[in-house]
């Protein structure tokens, strides 16, 4: 057995921008996404960023709904 097979080099992941993470979270709110884009997001985005942006998006949605109800009433 050679040494390379025992110690494979780590795969370098490309960092995703904040805008790409926001885009991925927005598409998940809608529920539409191409399979290839989904797989690319899985490779690139940081799960902690997705959680933070998801929570901020939910908060913004709730605030907008409350404002809309107050404006209608």
PDB file with SEQRES, HELIX, SHEET and CRYST1 records, atoms N, CA, C and O in Angstrom:
SEQRES   1 A   73  UNK UNK UNK UNK UNK UNK UNK UNK UNK UNK UNK UNK UNK          
SEQRES   2 A   73  UNK UNK UNK UNK UNK UNK UNK UNK UNK UNK UNK UNK UNK          
SEQRES   3 A   73  UNK UNK UNK UNK UNK UNK UNK UNK UNK UNK UNK UNK UNK          
SEQRES   4 A   73  UNK UNK UNK UNK UNK UNK UNK UNK UNK UNK UNK UNK UNK          
SEQRES   5 A   73  UNK UNK UNK UNK UNK UNK UNK UNK UNK UNK UNK UNK UNK          
SEQRES   6 A   73  UNK UNK UNK UNK UNK UNK UNK UNK                              
HELIX    1 AA1 UNK A    3  UNK A    6  1                                   4    
HELIX    2 AA2 UNK A   18  UNK A   30  1                                  13    
HELIX    3 AA3 UNK A   35  UNK A   44  1                                  10    
HELIX    4 AA4 UNK A   47  UNK A   72  1                                  26    
CRYST1    1.000    1.000    1.000  90.00  90.00  90.00 P 1           1          
ATOM      1  N   UNK A   1       0.840  -1.175   0.000  1.00  0.00           N  
ATOM      2  CA  UNK A   1       0.000   0.000   0.000  1.00  0.00           C  
ATOM      3  C   UNK A   1       0.887   1.240   0.000  1.00  0.00           C  
ATOM      4  O   UNK A   1       1.822   1.343   0.794  1.00  0.00           O  
ATOM      5  N   UNK A   2       0.593   2.172  -0.884  1.00  0.00           N  
ATOM      6  CA  UNK A   2       1.444   3.359  -0.901  1.00  0.00           C  
ATOM      7  C   UNK A   2       0.920   4.419   0.069  1.00  0.00           C  
ATOM      8  O   UNK A   2      -0.215   4.345   0.541  1.00  0.00           O  
ATOM      9  N   UNK A   3       1.740   5.368   0.344  1.00  0.00           N  
ATOM     10  CA  UNK A   3       1.437   6.400   1.345  1.00  0.00           C  
ATOM     11  C   UNK A   3       0.310   7.322   0.892  1.00  0.00           C  
ATOM     12  O   UNK A   3      -0.445   7.820   1.727  1.00  0.00           O  
ATOM     13  N   UNK A   4       0.177   7.562  -0.430  1.00  0.00           N  
ATOM     14  CA  UNK A   4      -0.856   8.467  -0.925  1.00  0.00           C  
ATOM     15  C   UNK A   4      -2.262   7.920  -0.701  1.00  0.00           C  
ATOM     16  O   UNK A   4      -3.196   8.683  -0.457  1.00  0.00           O  
ATOM     17  N   UNK A   5      -2.412   6.602  -0.782  1.00  0.00           N  
ATOM     18  CA  UNK A   5      -3.727   6.007  -0.590  1.00  0.00           C  
ATOM     19  C   UNK A   5      -4.169   6.097   0.865  1.00  0.00           C  
ATOM     20  O   UNK A   5      -5.365   6.148   1.150  1.00  0.00           O  
ATOM     21  N   UNK A   6      -3.214   6.117   1.778  1.00  0.00           N  
ATOM     22  CA  UNK A   6      -3.556   6.173   3.191  1.00  0.00           C  
ATOM     23  C   UNK A   6      -3.860   7.589   3.650  1.00  0.00           C  
ATOM     24  O   UNK A   6      -4.674   7.776   4.554  1.00  0.00           O  
ATOM     25  N   UNK A   7      -3.235   8.579   3.057  1.00  0.00           N  
ATOM     26  CA  UNK A   7      -3.431   9.970   3.460  1.00  0.00           C  
ATOM     27  C   UNK A   7      -3.861  10.805   2.258  1.00  0.00           C  
ATOM     28  O   UNK A   7      -3.046  11.534   1.692  1.00  0.00           O  
ATOM     29  N   UNK A   8      -5.112  10.710   1.867  1.00  0.00           N  
ATOM     30  CA  UNK A   8      -5.541  11.524   0.729  1.00  0.00           C  
ATOM     31  C   UNK A   8      -5.538  13.004   1.104  1.00  0.00           C  
ATOM     32  O   UNK A   8      -5.772  13.373   2.255  1.00  0.00           O  
ATOM     33  N   UNK A   9      -5.271  13.832   0.113  1.00  0.00           N  
ATOM     34  CA  UNK A   9      -5.267  15.263   0.369  1.00  0.00           C  
ATOM     35  C   UNK A   9      -6.690  15.736   0.597  1.00  0.00           C  
ATOM     36  O   UNK A   9      -7.613  15.250  -0.056  1.00  0.00           O  
ATOM     37  N   UNK A  10      -6.885  16.676   1.514  1.00  0.00           N  
ATOM     38  CA  UNK A  10      -8.238  17.173   1.762  1.00  0.00           C  
ATOM     39  C   UNK A  10      -8.766  17.932   0.549  1.00  0.00           C  
ATOM     40  O   UNK A  10      -8.019  18.613  -0.153  1.00  0.00           O  
ATOM     41  N   UNK A  11     -10.054  17.800   0.323  1.00  0.00           N  
ATOM     42  CA  UNK A  11     -10.692  18.499  -0.779  1.00  0.00           C  
ATOM     43  C   UNK A  11     -10.864  19.959  -0.381  1.00  0.00           C  
ATOM     44  O   UNK A  11     -11.392  20.262   0.688  1.00  0.00           O  
ATOM     45  N   UNK A  12     -10.416  20.857  -1.246  1.00  0.00           N  
ATOM     46  CA  UNK A  12     -10.554  22.276  -0.950  1.00  0.00           C  
ATOM     47  C   UNK A  12     -11.910  22.750  -1.415  1.00  0.00           C  
ATOM     48  O   UNK A  12     -12.272  22.600  -2.582  1.00  0.00           O  
ATOM     49  N   UNK A  13     -12.660  23.324  -0.486  1.00  0.00           N  
ATOM     50  CA  UNK A  13     -13.969  23.851  -0.817  1.00  0.00           C  
ATOM     51  C   UNK A  13     -13.846  25.323  -1.136  1.00  0.00           C  
ATOM     52  O   UNK A  13     -13.124  26.061  -0.466  1.00  0.00           O  
ATOM     53  N   UNK A  14     -14.558  25.740  -2.164  1.00  0.00           N  
ATOM     54  CA  UNK A  14     -14.588  27.147  -2.494  1.00  0.00           C  
ATOM     55  C   UNK A  14     -15.559  27.841  -1.560  1.00  0.00           C  
ATOM     56  O   UNK A  14     -16.635  27.321  -1.267  1.00  0.00           O  
ATOM     57  N   UNK A  15     -15.171  29.020  -1.095  1.00  0.00           N  
ATOM     58  CA  UNK A  15     -16.041  29.755  -0.195  1.00  0.00           C  
ATOM     59  C   UNK A  15     -17.169  30.412  -0.970  1.00  0.00           C  
ATOM     60  O   UNK A  15     -16.974  30.921  -2.074  1.00  0.00           O  
ATOM     61  N   UNK A  16     -18.326  30.391  -0.383  1.00  0.00           N  
ATOM     62  CA  UNK A  16     -19.480  31.036  -0.996  1.00  0.00           C  
ATOM     63  C   UNK A  16     -19.601  32.454  -0.456  1.00  0.00           C  
ATOM     64  O   UNK A  16     -19.247  32.736   0.689  1.00  0.00           O  
ATOM     65  N   UNK A  17     -20.097  33.315  -1.285  1.00  0.00           N  
ATOM     66  CA  UNK A  17     -20.321  34.687  -0.854  1.00  0.00           C  
ATOM     67  C   UNK A  17     -21.607  34.744  -0.033  1.00  0.00           C  
ATOM     68  O   UNK A  17     -22.419  33.820  -0.048  1.00  0.00           O  
ATOM     69  N   UNK A  18     -21.762  35.838   0.670  1.00  0.00           N  
ATOM     70  CA  UNK A  18     -22.974  36.032   1.463  1.00  0.00           C  
ATOM     71  C   UNK A  18     -24.177  36.119   0.532  1.00  0.00           C  
ATOM     72  O   UNK A  18     -25.258  35.628   0.858  1.00  0.00           O  
ATOM     73  N   UNK A  19     -23.988  36.743  -0.626  1.00  0.00           N  
ATOM     74  CA  UNK A  19     -25.098  36.870  -1.577  1.00  0.00           C  
ATOM     75  C   UNK A  19     -25.560  35.501  -2.076  1.00  0.00           C  
ATOM     76  O   UNK A  19     -26.758  35.282  -2.258  1.00  0.00           O  
ATOM     77  N   UNK A  20     -24.626  34.582  -2.297  1.00  0.00           N  
ATOM     78  CA  UNK A  20     -25.001  33.237  -2.729  1.00  0.00           C  
ATOM     79  C   UNK A  20     -25.777  32.518  -1.624  1.00  0.00           C  
ATOM     80  O   UNK A  20     -26.728  31.789  -1.908  1.00  0.00           O  
ATOM     81  N   UNK A  21     -25.380  32.717  -0.380  1.00  0.00           N  
ATOM     82  CA  UNK A  21     -26.095  32.097   0.732  1.00  0.00           C  
ATOM     83  C   UNK A  21     -27.498  32.673   0.854  1.00  0.00           C  
ATOM     84  O   UNK A  21     -28.457  31.934   1.080  1.00  0.00           O  
ATOM     85  N   UNK A  22     -27.625  33.998   0.704  1.00  0.00           N  
ATOM     86  CA  UNK A  22     -28.945  34.626   0.756  1.00  0.00           C  
ATOM     87  C   UNK A  22     -29.826  34.092  -0.362  1.00  0.00           C  
ATOM     88  O   UNK A  22     -31.009  33.822  -0.154  1.00  0.00           O  
ATOM     89  N   UNK A  23     -29.248  33.941  -1.544  1.00  0.00           N  
ATOM     90  CA  UNK A  23     -29.988  33.421  -2.693  1.00  0.00           C  
ATOM     91  C   UNK A  23     -30.449  31.989  -2.430  1.00  0.00           C  
ATOM     92  O   UNK A  23     -31.585  31.639  -2.750  1.00  0.00           O  
ATOM     93  N   UNK A  24     -29.590  31.166  -1.856  1.00  0.00           N  
ATOM     94  CA  UNK A  24     -29.945  29.773  -1.563  1.00  0.00           C  
ATOM     95  C   UNK A  24     -31.070  29.703  -0.535  1.00  0.00           C  
ATOM     96  O   UNK A  24     -31.981  28.886  -0.670  1.00  0.00           O  
ATOM     97  N   UNK A  25     -31.015  30.551   0.488  1.00  0.00           N  
ATOM     98  CA  UNK A  25     -32.057  30.562   1.514  1.00  0.00           C  
ATOM     99  C   UNK A  25     -33.373  31.067   0.929  1.00  0.00           C  
ATOM    100  O   UNK A  25     -34.437  30.534   1.245  1.00  0.00           O  
ATOM    101  N   UNK A  26     -33.308  32.090   0.081  1.00  0.00           N  
ATOM    102  CA  UNK A  26     -34.522  32.622  -0.543  1.00  0.00           C  
ATOM    103  C   UNK A  26     -35.181  31.560  -1.429  1.00  0.00           C  
ATOM    104  O   UNK A  26     -36.404  31.414  -1.415  1.00  0.00           O  
ATOM    105  N   UNK A  27     -34.384  30.824  -2.194  1.00  0.00           N  
ATOM    106  CA  UNK A  27     -34.944  29.758  -3.016  1.00  0.00           C  
ATOM    107  C   UNK A  27     -35.553  28.667  -2.140  1.00  0.00           C  
ATOM    108  O   UNK A  27     -36.552  28.059  -2.523  1.00  0.00           O  
ATOM    109  N   UNK A  28     -34.972  28.412  -0.979  1.00  0.00           N  
ATOM    110  CA  UNK A  28     -35.538  27.378  -0.109  1.00  0.00           C  
ATOM    111  C   UNK A  28     -36.856  27.833   0.502  1.00  0.00           C  
ATOM    112  O   UNK A  28     -37.731  27.004   0.756  1.00  0.00           O  
ATOM    113  N   UNK A  29     -37.019  29.140   0.745  1.00  0.00           N  
ATOM    114  CA  UNK A  29     -38.307  29.659   1.223  1.00  0.00           C  
ATOM    115  C   UNK A  29     -39.387  29.439   0.167  1.00  0.00           C  
ATOM    116  O   UNK A  29     -40.521  29.089   0.493  1.00  0.00           O  
ATOM    117  N   UNK A  30     -39.027  29.646  -1.099  1.00  0.00           N  
ATOM    118  CA  UNK A  30     -39.988  29.470  -2.189  1.00  0.00           C  
ATOM    119  C   UNK A  30     -40.220  27.987  -2.446  1.00  0.00           C  
ATOM    120  O   UNK A  30     -41.340  27.581  -2.757  1.00  0.00           O  
ATOM    121  N   UNK A  31     -39.185  27.184  -2.320  1.00  0.00           N  
ATOM    122  CA  UNK A  31     -39.297  25.747  -2.525  1.00  0.00           C  
ATOM    123  C   UNK A  31     -38.967  25.300  -3.929  1.00  0.00           C  
ATOM    124  O   UNK A  31     -39.255  24.164  -4.304  1.00  0.00           O  
ATOM    125  N   UNK A  32     -38.366  26.179  -4.713  1.00  0.00           N  
ATOM    126  CA  UNK A  32     -37.986  25.835  -6.087  1.00  0.00           C  
ATOM    127  C   UNK A  32     -36.481  25.945  -6.222  1.00  0.00           C  
ATOM    128  O   UNK A  32     -35.878  26.934  -5.804  1.00  0.00           O  
ATOM    129  N   UNK A  33     -35.879  24.919  -6.810  1.00  0.00           N  
ATOM    130  CA  UNK A  33     -34.426  24.956  -7.016  1.00  0.00           C  
ATOM    131  C   UNK A  33     -34.043  23.871  -8.003  1.00  0.00           C  
ATOM    132  O   UNK A  33     -34.566  22.758  -7.940  1.00  0.00           O  
ATOM    133  N   UNK A  34     -33.139  24.186  -8.911  1.00  0.00           N  
ATOM    134  CA  UNK A  34     -32.614  23.181  -9.831  1.00  0.00           C  
ATOM    135  C   UNK A  34     -31.737  22.211  -9.048  1.00  0.00           C  
ATOM    136  O   UNK A  34     -31.077  22.600  -8.084  1.00  0.00           O  
ATOM    137  N   UNK A  35     -31.734  20.972  -9.459  1.00  0.00           N  
ATOM    138  CA  UNK A  35     -30.937  19.955  -8.766  1.00  0.00           C  
ATOM    139  C   UNK A  35     -29.450  20.263  -8.796  1.00  0.00           C  
ATOM    140  O   UNK A  35     -28.745  20.048  -7.810  1.00  0.00           O  
ATOM    141  N   UNK A  36     -28.977  20.768  -9.927  1.00  0.00           N  
ATOM    142  CA  UNK A  36     -27.545  21.069 -10.036  1.00  0.00           C  
ATOM    143  C   UNK A  36     -27.160  22.245  -9.139  1.00  0.00           C  
ATOM    144  O   UNK A  36     -26.096  22.236  -8.519  1.00  0.00           O  
ATOM    145  N   UNK A  37     -28.015  23.241  -9.072  1.00  0.00           N  
ATOM    146  CA  UNK A  37     -27.747  24.388  -8.193  1.00  0.00           C  
ATOM    147  C   UNK A  37     -27.787  23.965  -6.727  1.00  0.00           C  
ATOM    148  O   UNK A  37     -26.987  24.439  -5.920  1.00  0.00           O  
ATOM    149  N   UNK A  38     -28.709  23.083  -6.387  1.00  0.00           N  
ATOM    150  CA  UNK A  38     -28.807  22.574  -5.022  1.00  0.00           C  
ATOM    151  C   UNK A  38     -27.528  21.852  -4.616  1.00  0.00           C  
ATOM    152  O   UNK A  38     -27.002  22.075  -3.526  1.00  0.00           O  
ATOM    153  N   UNK A  39     -27.029  20.986  -5.495  1.00  0.00           N  
ATOM    154  CA  UNK A  39     -25.789  20.257  -5.196  1.00  0.00           C  
ATOM    155  C   UNK A  39     -24.605  21.210  -5.063  1.00  0.00           C  
ATOM    156  O   UNK A  39     -23.731  21.008  -4.221  1.00  0.00           O  
ATOM    157  N   UNK A  40     -24.581  22.236  -5.888  1.00  0.00           N  
ATOM    158  CA  UNK A  40     -23.499  23.223  -5.808  1.00  0.00           C  
ATOM    159  C   UNK A  40     -23.573  24.005  -4.497  1.00  0.00           C  
ATOM    160  O   UNK A  40     -22.545  24.306  -3.891  1.00  0.00           O  
ATOM    161  N   UNK A  41     -24.792  24.331  -4.061  1.00  0.00           N  
ATOM    162  CA  UNK A  41     -24.954  25.017  -2.776  1.00  0.00           C  
ATOM    163  C   UNK A  41     -24.489  24.146  -1.621  1.00  0.00           C  
ATOM    164  O   UNK A  41     -23.876  24.642  -0.675  1.00  0.00           O  
ATOM    165  N   UNK A  42     -24.776  22.847  -1.689  1.00  0.00           N  
ATOM    166  CA  UNK A  42     -24.339  21.946  -0.629  1.00  0.00           C  
ATOM    167  C   UNK A  42     -22.824  21.924  -0.491  1.00  0.00           C  
ATOM    168  O   UNK A  42     -22.293  21.779   0.610  1.00  0.00           O  
ATOM    169  N   UNK A  43     -22.132  22.067  -1.616  1.00  0.00           N  
ATOM    170  CA  UNK A  43     -20.676  22.046  -1.588  1.00  0.00           C  
ATOM    171  C   UNK A  43     -20.082  23.366  -1.113  1.00  0.00           C  
ATOM    172  O   UNK A  43     -19.003  23.378  -0.522  1.00  0.00           O  
ATOM    173  N   UNK A  44     -20.760  24.459  -1.358  1.00  0.00           N  
ATOM    174  CA  UNK A  44     -20.148  25.767  -1.151  1.00  0.00           C  
ATOM    175  C   UNK A  44     -20.567  26.502   0.115  1.00  0.00           C  
ATOM    176  O   UNK A  44     -19.722  27.126   0.757  1.00  0.00           O  
ATOM    177  N   UNK A  45     -21.828  26.452   0.494  1.00  0.00           N  
ATOM    178  CA  UNK A  45     -22.288  27.321   1.577  1.00  0.00           C  
ATOM    179  C   UNK A  45     -21.933  26.745   2.942  1.00  0.00           C  
ATOM    180  O   UNK A  45     -21.802  25.533   3.116  1.00  0.00           O  
ATOM    181  N   UNK A  46     -21.784  27.640   3.893  1.00  0.00           N  
ATOM    182  CA  UNK A  46     -21.470  27.285   5.268  1.00  0.00           C  
ATOM    183  C   UNK A  46     -22.793  27.082   6.018  1.00  0.00           C  
ATOM    184  O   UNK A  46     -23.640  27.974   5.989  1.00  0.00           O  
ATOM    185  N   UNK A  47     -22.997  25.954   6.681  1.00  0.00           N  
ATOM    186  CA  UNK A  47     -24.268  25.704   7.370  1.00  0.00           C  
ATOM    187  C   UNK A  47     -24.601  26.757   8.438  1.00  0.00           C  
ATOM    188  O   UNK A  47     -25.771  27.085   8.636  1.00  0.00           O  
ATOM    189  N   UNK A  48     -23.603  27.277   9.111  1.00  0.00           N  
ATOM    190  CA  UNK A  48     -23.878  28.299  10.125  1.00  0.00           C  
ATOM    191  C   UNK A  48     -24.395  29.584   9.487  1.00  0.00           C  
ATOM    192  O   UNK A  48     -25.249  30.262  10.058  1.00  0.00           O  
ATOM    193  N   UNK A  49     -23.884  29.918   8.315  1.00  0.00           N  
ATOM    194  CA  UNK A  49     -24.380  31.095   7.608  1.00  0.00           C  
ATOM    195  C   UNK A  49     -25.821  30.885   7.156  1.00  0.00           C  
ATOM    196  O   UNK A  49     -26.634  31.808   7.207  1.00  0.00           O  
ATOM    197  N   UNK A  50     -26.130  29.680   6.716  1.00  0.00           N  
ATOM    198  CA  UNK A  50     -27.492  29.370   6.280  1.00  0.00           C  
ATOM    199  C   UNK A  50     -28.460  29.510   7.449  1.00  0.00           C  
ATOM    200  O   UNK A  50     -29.548  30.063   7.288  1.00  0.00           O  
ATOM    201  N   UNK A  51     -28.079  29.020   8.614  1.00  0.00           N  
ATOM    202  CA  UNK A  51     -28.945  29.123   9.794  1.00  0.00           C  
ATOM    203  C   UNK A  51     -29.163  30.579  10.166  1.00  0.00           C  
ATOM    204  O   UNK A  51     -30.295  30.988  10.424  1.00  0.00           O  
ATOM    205  N   UNK A  52     -28.097  31.368  10.197  1.00  0.00           N  
ATOM    206  CA  UNK A  52     -28.218  32.785  10.559  1.00  0.00           C  
ATOM    207  C   UNK A  52     -29.065  33.565   9.577  1.00  0.00           C  
ATOM    208  O   UNK A  52     -29.929  34.344   9.981  1.00  0.00           O  
ATOM    209  N   UNK A  53     -28.829  33.365   8.299  1.00  0.00           N  
ATOM    210  CA  UNK A  53     -29.597  34.087   7.287  1.00  0.00           C  
ATOM    211  C   UNK A  53     -31.040  33.587   7.261  1.00  0.00           C  
ATOM    212  O   UNK A  53     -31.960  34.369   7.023  1.00  0.00           O  
ATOM    213  N   UNK A  54     -31.244  32.298   7.503  1.00  0.00           N  
ATOM    214  CA  UNK A  54     -32.601  31.756   7.575  1.00  0.00           C  
ATOM    215  C   UNK A  54     -33.389  32.361   8.721  1.00  0.00           C  
ATOM    216  O   UNK A  54     -34.553  32.722   8.551  1.00  0.00           O  
ATOM    217  N   UNK A  55     -32.765  32.475   9.887  1.00  0.00           N  
ATOM    218  CA  UNK A  55     -33.446  33.098  11.031  1.00  0.00           C  
ATOM    219  C   UNK A  55     -33.751  34.571  10.770  1.00  0.00           C  
ATOM    220  O   UNK A  55     -34.822  35.062  11.129  1.00  0.00           O  
ATOM    221  N   UNK A  56     -32.811  35.270  10.148  1.00  0.00           N  
ATOM    222  CA  UNK A  56     -33.047  36.683   9.808  1.00  0.00           C  
ATOM    223  C   UNK A  56     -34.174  36.798   8.785  1.00  0.00           C  
ATOM    224  O   UNK A  56     -34.988  37.718   8.866  1.00  0.00           O  
ATOM    225  N   UNK A  57     -34.232  35.877   7.825  1.00  0.00           N  
ATOM    226  CA  UNK A  57     -35.307  35.901   6.830  1.00  0.00           C  
ATOM    227  C   UNK A  57     -36.668  35.633   7.445  1.00  0.00           C  
ATOM    228  O   UNK A  57     -37.654  36.276   7.084  1.00  0.00           O  
ATOM    229  N   UNK A  58     -36.726  34.686   8.372  1.00  0.00           N  
ATOM    230  CA  UNK A  58     -37.991  34.404   9.060  1.00  0.00           C  
ATOM    231  C   UNK A  58     -38.430  35.610   9.873  1.00  0.00           C  
ATOM    232  O   UNK A  58     -39.608  35.967   9.873  1.00  0.00           O  
ATOM    233  N   UNK A  59     -37.486  36.239  10.566  1.00  0.00           N  
ATOM    234  CA  UNK A  59     -37.800  37.431  11.357  1.00  0.00           C  
ATOM    235  C   UNK A  59     -38.334  38.548  10.455  1.00  0.00           C  
ATOM    236  O   UNK A  59     -39.323  39.199  10.791  1.00  0.00           O  
ATOM    237  N   UNK A  60     -37.682  38.768   9.316  1.00  0.00           N  
ATOM    238  CA  UNK A  60     -38.118  39.805   8.383  1.00  0.00           C  
ATOM    239  C   UNK A  60     -39.507  39.490   7.828  1.00  0.00           C  
ATOM    240  O   UNK A  60     -40.323  40.398   7.667  1.00  0.00           O  
ATOM    241  N   UNK A  61     -39.786  38.226   7.534  1.00  0.00           N  
ATOM    242  CA  UNK A  61     -41.095  37.828   7.026  1.00  0.00           C  
ATOM    243  C   UNK A  61     -42.187  38.094   8.061  1.00  0.00           C  
ATOM    244  O   UNK A  61     -43.253  38.606   7.719  1.00  0.00           O  
ATOM    245  N   UNK A  62     -41.930  37.752   9.313  1.00  0.00           N  
ATOM    246  CA  UNK A  62     -42.911  37.980  10.371  1.00  0.00           C  
ATOM    247  C   UNK A  62     -43.156  39.475  10.564  1.00  0.00           C  
ATOM    248  O   UNK A  62     -44.301  39.901  10.714  1.00  0.00           O  
ATOM    249  N   UNK A  63     -42.097  40.266  10.560  1.00  0.00           N  
ATOM    250  CA  UNK A  63     -42.255  41.724  10.723  1.00  0.00           C  
ATOM    251  C   UNK A  63     -43.065  42.299   9.558  1.00  0.00           C  
ATOM    252  O   UNK A  63     -43.926  43.154   9.766  1.00  0.00           O  
ATOM    253  N   UNK A  64     -42.794  41.839   8.341  1.00  0.00           N  
ATOM    254  CA  UNK A  64     -43.550  42.322   7.170  1.00  0.00           C  
ATOM    255  C   UNK A  64     -45.017  41.928   7.257  1.00  0.00           C  
ATOM    256  O   UNK A  64     -45.891  42.728   6.920  1.00  0.00           O  
ATOM    257  N   UNK A  65     -45.299  40.717   7.700  1.00  0.00           N  
ATOM    258  CA  UNK A  65     -46.693  40.295   7.847  1.00  0.00           C  
ATOM    259  C   UNK A  65     -47.423  41.093   8.914  1.00  0.00           C  
ATOM    260  O   UNK A  65     -48.583  41.461   8.729  1.00  0.00           O  
ATOM    261  N   UNK A  66     -46.755  41.363  10.026  1.00  0.00           N  
ATOM    262  CA  UNK A  66     -47.369  42.186  11.077  1.00  0.00           C  
ATOM    263  C   UNK A  66     -47.629  43.592  10.561  1.00  0.00           C  
ATOM    264  O   UNK A  66     -48.692  44.155  10.823  1.00  0.00           O  
ATOM    265  N   UNK A  67     -46.686  44.166   9.836  1.00  0.00           N  
ATOM    266  CA  UNK A  67     -46.871  45.507   9.282  1.00  0.00           C  
ATOM    267  C   UNK A  67     -48.014  45.524   8.270  1.00  0.00           C  
ATOM    268  O   UNK A  67     -48.796  46.474   8.234  1.00  0.00           O  
ATOM    269  N   UNK A  68     -48.115  44.474   7.445  1.00  0.00           N  
ATOM    270  CA  UNK A  68     -49.186  44.393   6.466  1.00  0.00           C  
ATOM    271  C   UNK A  68     -50.560  44.306   7.140  1.00  0.00           C  
ATOM    272  O   UNK A  68     -51.507  44.965   6.711  1.00  0.00           O  
ATOM    273  N   UNK A  69     -50.664  43.504   8.181  1.00  0.00           N  
ATOM    274  CA  UNK A  69     -51.936  43.373   8.912  1.00  0.00           C  
ATOM    275  C   UNK A  69     -52.293  44.698   9.566  1.00  0.00           C  
ATOM    276  O   UNK A  69     -53.450  45.114   9.508  1.00  0.00           O  
ATOM    277  N   UNK A  70     -51.334  45.370  10.184  1.00  0.00           N  
ATOM    278  CA  UNK A  70     -51.617  46.662  10.807  1.00  0.00           C  
ATOM    279  C   UNK A  70     -52.030  47.704   9.772  1.00  0.00           C  
ATOM    280  O   UNK A  70     -52.886  48.542  10.053  1.00  0.00           O  
ATOM    281  N   UNK A  71     -51.434  47.666   8.579  1.00  0.00           N  
ATOM    282  CA  UNK A  71     -51.774  48.619   7.544  1.00  0.00           C  
ATOM    283  C   UNK A  71     -53.194  48.368   7.010  1.00  0.00           C  
ATOM    284  O   UNK A  71     -53.932  49.308   6.719  1.00  0.00           O  
ATOM    285  N   UNK A  72     -53.562  47.078   6.885  1.00  0.00           N  
ATOM    286  CA  UNK A  72     -54.907  46.738   6.393  1.00  0.00           C  
ATOM    287  C   UNK A  72     -55.960  47.090   7.425  1.00  0.00           C  
ATOM    288  O   UNK A  72     -57.018  47.609   7.069  1.00  0.00           O  
ATOM    289  N   UNK A  73     -55.699  46.823   8.684  1.00  0.00           N  
ATOM    290  CA  UNK A  73     -56.668  47.092   9.745  1.00  0.00           C  
ATOM    291  C   UNK A  73     -56.611  48.566  10.060  1.00  0.00           C  
ATOM    292  O   UNK A  73     -57.342  49.040  10.929  1.00  0.00           O  
TER     293      UNK A  73                                                      
END                                                                             
